[in-house]
Amino acid sequence: DSLGRFDVSTAASYLGNLQLATLPNTPMTELVGTNDTPDAEGNDAYVRLKGRADLRWSRHRLSAGISANYLHHFIDYDFNGDRRQAGGSVLWDAQFAYAIPASAGGVLGSTKFTMGVNNVFNHSPPMVQYYGANSTNYPGFLYSAEDRLVYFSIDRKF
């Protein structure tokens, strides 16, 4: 108890293969590791590996955590139709909280103050062109357009 409680969690998914024939009587095409998705705009990708790891700490009224979100690289196509690799990424999030117990009474009893940062290192999504069809230049179904986001919250139990 002197160091507090530590919790670790991980989750990952691996996509071994995914084949699709776009029209009847056409050959199957392997899609894993590409952004050849039905939207035909490069907004998504069939990434082979993605995962998340969390480390949380708590001691009495304090808690903190850090999370890593991983997306594997995939193949994109530039304006000329040439294959290029869209880089994989690790995005980091962090959070710190302080809770005032109900026994403290008064207006602030049972209140929790939280501050966090999503995308701590302000990592931009990989550029995706998909033959020039992607209007945002990033895979919007995999990544957010938000840069670093700092947030604060106050939770009060009644």
One Martini backbone bead per residue (centre of mass of N, CA, C, O) as a GRO file, in nm:
protein
  158
    1ASP     BB    1   0.052   0.066  -0.012
    2SER     BB    2   0.290   0.273  -0.028
    3LEU     BB    3   0.272   0.278  -0.363
    4GLY     BB    4   0.017   0.146  -0.436
    5ARG     BB    5  -0.168   0.092  -0.731
    6PHE     BB    6  -0.124  -0.135  -1.008
    7ASP     BB    7  -0.229  -0.127  -1.355
    8VAL     BB    8  -0.244  -0.362  -1.629
    9SER     BB    9  -0.323  -0.329  -1.986
   10THR     BB   10  -0.411  -0.529  -2.279
   11ALA     BB   11  -0.463  -0.496  -2.643
   12ALA     BB   12  -0.504  -0.706  -2.941
   13SER     BB   13  -0.484  -0.724  -3.305
   14TYR     BB   14  -0.490  -0.978  -3.571
   15LEU     BB   15  -0.465  -0.977  -3.931
   16GLY     BB   16  -0.397  -1.222  -4.149
   17ASN     BB   17  -0.659  -1.227  -4.351
   18LEU     BB   18  -0.819  -1.060  -4.649
   19GLN     BB   19  -1.056  -1.144  -4.894
   20LEU     BB   20  -1.160  -0.995  -5.219
   21ALA     BB   21  -1.426  -0.972  -5.449
   22THR     BB   22  -1.563  -0.713  -5.637
   23LEU     BB   23  -1.651  -0.927  -5.854
   24PRO     BB   24  -1.776  -1.147  -6.031
   25ASN     BB   25  -1.530  -1.356  -6.151
   26THR     BB   26  -1.300  -1.257  -5.965
   27PRO     BB   27  -1.029  -1.225  -5.804
   28MET     BB   28  -0.876  -1.248  -5.521
   29THR     BB   29  -0.785  -0.998  -5.273
   30GLU     BB   30  -0.545  -0.881  -5.072
   31LEU     BB   31  -0.597  -0.643  -4.785
   32VAL     BB   32  -0.382  -0.666  -4.596
   33GLY     BB   33  -0.206  -0.365  -4.560
   34THR     BB   34  -0.437  -0.180  -4.674
   35ASN     BB   35  -0.659   0.085  -4.841
   36ASP     BB   36  -0.865  -0.120  -4.996
   37THR     BB   37  -1.162   0.011  -4.967
   38PRO     BB   38  -1.498   0.060  -5.036
   39ASP     BB   39  -1.481   0.384  -5.028
   40ALA     BB   40  -1.247   0.490  -5.229
   41GLU     BB   41  -1.064   0.713  -5.016
   42GLY     BB   42  -0.873   0.623  -4.766
   43ASN     BB   43  -1.021   0.614  -4.460
   44ASP     BB   44  -0.909   0.325  -4.446
   45ALA     BB   45  -0.775   0.009  -4.300
   46TYR     BB   46  -0.602  -0.312  -4.308
   47VAL     BB   47  -0.459  -0.376  -4.036
   48ARG     BB   48  -0.263  -0.613  -3.889
   49LEU     BB   49  -0.192  -0.422  -3.630
   50LYS     BB   50  -0.337  -0.361  -3.302
   51GLY     BB   51  -0.310  -0.152  -2.995
   52ARG     BB   52  -0.321  -0.152  -2.623
   53ALA     BB   53  -0.178   0.029  -2.339
   54ASP     BB   54  -0.200   0.025  -1.973
   55LEU     BB   55  -0.113   0.250  -1.698
   56ARG     BB   56  -0.204   0.235  -1.353
   57TRP     BB   57  -0.242   0.463  -1.070
   58SER     BB   58  -0.307   0.433  -0.706
   59ARG     BB   59  -0.346   0.662  -0.410
   60HIS     BB   60  -0.597   0.713  -0.259
   61ARG     BB   61  -0.670   1.024  -0.416
   62LEU     BB   62  -0.474   0.930  -0.635
   63SER     BB   63  -0.432   0.938  -1.001
   64ALA     BB   64  -0.281   0.759  -1.285
   65GLY     BB   65  -0.211   0.761  -1.651
   66ILE     BB   66  -0.108   0.552  -1.935
   67SER     BB   67  -0.132   0.544  -2.301
   68ALA     BB   68  -0.106   0.313  -2.584
   69ASN     BB   69  -0.154   0.353  -2.943
   70TYR     BB   70  -0.150   0.107  -3.206
   71LEU     BB   71  -0.057   0.131  -3.561
   72HIS     BB   72  -0.001  -0.012  -3.841
   73HIS     BB   73   0.114  -0.024  -4.132
   74PHE     BB   74   0.041   0.075  -4.483
   75ILE     BB   75  -0.085   0.075  -4.801
   76ASP     BB   76  -0.053   0.324  -5.045
   77TYR     BB   77  -0.153   0.575  -5.296
   78ASP     BB   78  -0.065   0.789  -5.508
   79PHE     BB   79  -0.150   0.999  -5.765
   80ASN     BB   80  -0.003   0.771  -5.969
   81GLY     BB   81  -0.034   0.473  -5.819
   82ASP     BB   82   0.189   0.446  -5.622
   83ARG     BB   83   0.340   0.275  -5.391
   84ARG     BB   84   0.305   0.335  -5.031
   85GLN     BB   85   0.398   0.398  -4.702
   86ALA     BB   86   0.206   0.418  -4.420
   87GLY     BB   87   0.265   0.506  -4.120
   88GLY     BB   88   0.292   0.415  -3.824
   89SER     BB   89   0.167   0.431  -3.471
   90VAL     BB   90   0.205   0.613  -3.154
   91LEU     BB   91  -0.026   0.702  -2.907
   92TRP     BB   92  -0.038   0.929  -2.629
   93ASP     BB   93  -0.184   0.912  -2.300
   94ALA     BB   94  -0.290   1.123  -2.015
   95GLN     BB   95  -0.362   1.106  -1.647
   96PHE     BB   96  -0.500   1.306  -1.371
   97ALA     BB   97  -0.615   1.258  -1.021
   98TYR     BB   98  -0.844   1.404  -0.767
   99ALA     BB   99  -1.002   1.296  -0.461
  100ILE     BB  100  -1.273   1.387  -0.266
  101PRO     BB  101  -1.414   1.289   0.001
  102ALA     BB  102  -1.711   1.270   0.166
  103SER     BB  103  -1.584   1.325   0.457
  104ALA     BB  104  -1.514   1.631   0.396
  105GLY     BB  105  -1.738   1.772   0.295
  106GLY     BB  106  -1.914   1.992   0.165
  107VAL     BB  107  -1.894   2.097  -0.160
  108LEU     BB  108  -1.631   1.892  -0.231
  109GLY     BB  109  -1.751   1.646  -0.162
  110SER     BB  110  -1.731   1.398  -0.392
  111THR     BB  111  -1.479   1.502  -0.570
  112LYS     BB  112  -1.338   1.503  -0.907
  113PHE     BB  113  -1.020   1.578  -1.049
  114THR     BB  114  -0.931   1.617  -1.400
  115MET     BB  115  -0.636   1.561  -1.606
  116GLY     BB  116  -0.568   1.557  -1.965
  117VAL     BB  117  -0.394   1.390  -2.251
  118ASN     BB  118  -0.423   1.376  -2.589
  119ASN     BB  119  -0.167   1.338  -2.773
  120VAL     BB  120   0.102   1.439  -2.630
  121PHE     BB  121   0.306   1.460  -2.906
  122ASN     BB  122   0.147   1.564  -3.157
  123HIS     BB  123   0.058   1.345  -3.364
  124SER     BB  124   0.023   1.292  -3.687
  125PRO     BB  125  -0.121   1.164  -3.931
  126PRO     BB  126  -0.094   0.989  -4.194
  127MET     BB  127  -0.044   1.020  -4.518
  128VAL     BB  128  -0.324   1.005  -4.753
  129GLN     BB  129  -0.424   0.965  -5.102
  130TYR     BB  130  -0.562   0.757  -5.281
  131TYR     BB  131  -0.526   0.868  -5.586
  132GLY     BB  132  -0.661   1.156  -5.476
  133ALA     BB  133  -0.941   1.080  -5.301
  134ASN     BB  134  -0.831   1.211  -5.038
  135SER     BB  135  -0.939   1.510  -4.890
  136THR     BB  136  -0.760   1.497  -4.600
  137ASN     BB  137  -0.485   1.312  -4.594
  138TYR     BB  138  -0.635   1.097  -4.402
  139PRO     BB  139  -0.748   0.827  -4.199
  140GLY     BB  140  -1.056   0.891  -4.053
  141PHE     BB  141  -1.120   0.590  -3.927
  142LEU     BB  142  -0.834   0.585  -3.752
  143TYR     BB  143  -0.822   0.901  -3.718
  144SER     BB  144  -0.781   1.208  -3.582
  145ALA     BB  145  -0.771   1.562  -3.633
  146GLU     BB  146  -0.664   1.594  -3.368
  147ASP     BB  147  -0.464   1.714  -3.170
  148ARG     BB  148  -0.378   1.806  -2.901
  149LEU     BB  149  -0.562   1.724  -2.590
  150VAL     BB  150  -0.682   1.918  -2.330
  151TYR     BB  151  -0.834   1.818  -2.016
  152PHE     BB  152  -1.117   1.883  -1.797
  153SER     BB  153  -1.266   1.756  -1.486
  154ILE     BB  154  -1.580   1.746  -1.292
  155ASP     BB  155  -1.686   1.524  -1.032
  156ARG     BB  156  -2.011   1.481  -0.875
  157LYS     BB  157  -2.153   1.338  -0.593
  158PHE     BB  158  -2.499   1.295  -0.450
   0.00000   0.00000   0.00000
